Amino acid sequence: MPPMQPRSLVIEEVSDLPNGPHILRLRGPLILTTLTEFQSRVRADRSHNLILDLTEVPYVDSAGIGALVGTYVRHQRDENALSLVGVNDRVHAALKIAHIEQFFRFFDSLGEAQAKRV
């Protein structure tokens, strides 16, 4: 696979079980210039359990943090769960600095997140 462009974000639907969680795997930075597709995908999500696999997200900026908060708020309002998987130290630090890390459930792997029942 060729190296990824540093400013592009690829969002992949991970196949899941019919009544299982909805999983979106992100590859690339979650930043202002990559938010459009992310926001439309998470707004379209109607699952009761959304898992965002951020294993391949190297960093987020303030717009990306805002998009994650917006996703959290919508899921909380609808009483649905939102989990983050594979968050690296740089992204976790950004969430902590923004004082929002307590809004999310963090897991090291997709398997661990899927095993957690809502």
Number of C-alpha atoms within 10 A of each C-alpha: 3 4 5 11 9 10 12 15 22 17 16 12 12 13 11 11 8 7 9 14 23 21 24 22 18 19 19 21 24 27 21 16 13 17 18 12 13 21 15 10 13 20 13 9 15 12 18 16 22 23 23 24 25 23 18 17 20 16 19 21 15 14 15 20 19 17 21 23 17 15 18 20 15 15 21 13 8 12 11 16 19 26 21 22 22 18 21 15 11 13 20 17 14 17 21 12 10 12 10 15 15 9 15 15 13 19 18 15 15 18 10 11 23 18 9 9 9 10
